[in-house]
Amino acid sequence: MFMEPVKYDVFISYSRRNTKIVDQICSQLKRNNISFFIDRNGISGGMEFPEIIVDAIDNSTVFLFIGSESRDCDRTINCIRN
């Protein structure tokens, strides 16, 4: 049985350092009925993390990156560019 992929308006990629602002953004998106994918809500036990992330990105209209100054942020940006 083939399941249609879930479509999202926004895919949210963020640094855990920015959880507070990300929570505020998610609240605003919910209030405005804008669908979004965020890793803490979209992945259940037993699911393949990389596959779920790639599918969610592919099926989102907007990719929202919320980073902070760090090497992790630089690595993420380089990964997105490639």
N, C-alpha and C positions, 0 to 999 in steps of 0.2 A: 504494500500500500504506500503510495507516494504522498508525502505531505508537502503542501506549499510552504515555502519559507515565510517566517514572520517578517513583516515589513515594519521599519521604524522610521520616524521622521529624523531622529537624532541618535547617533552613536556617541557616547561620552567616554573619552579616555582621560584619565586624571591621575595625578600624584596623590597618594594617601595623605600627604601633607596638606592638601587642599580640600579635605573631606567636608569641612564646614561650608565653604562656598559652593561646592558641588551639591550638597544637600539643599541649599537655597535654590540653586538652579533647577534641580529636580522638582522641588515644590512648585516653582513657577511653571515648569513645563506641564506638570500634572494639572494645575489650576486652569491651564489654557488648552487642555485636552491634546497635548502634543505627545506623541508616543516616543519613547526613548529606550535605548538599551544601555545598561550600566552593569558591569560585571558582577556586582553583589546581588543583583536581582535576576539576572538572565541565565544563570548557570546552576544546575542541580547536580547532586552527587551522581557519579558514574558517567557524566558527560565528558566528552573530549574537549578540554579547554581551548586549545588552538583552533580547532575546527569551528567551535561555536563562535569564537571571536571573529574569525574570518567571515563566516556566514553573516553575522550581525553587521559587520562593516559593509559587506557587499550589498546588503539589503536595507541600508540606511541612506537617506537623502543627504544628510549633513553629518560630517565628522567633526565633533567638537573636542579639541585638545586643550586640557587645562593643566598646565605644567608649572613647575617652579624651577628656580635655578639649581641645577645639579647635573652630575654626569649622567644620571638615569634619564633625565629629561633630554639631554643631548643624544643619547643612544636611541630613545624612542623616536625623536624627530628624524634621525638618520634612517631608522627602520621604515618609518612612514614614507619618506622620500623614495626609498628603493622599492 
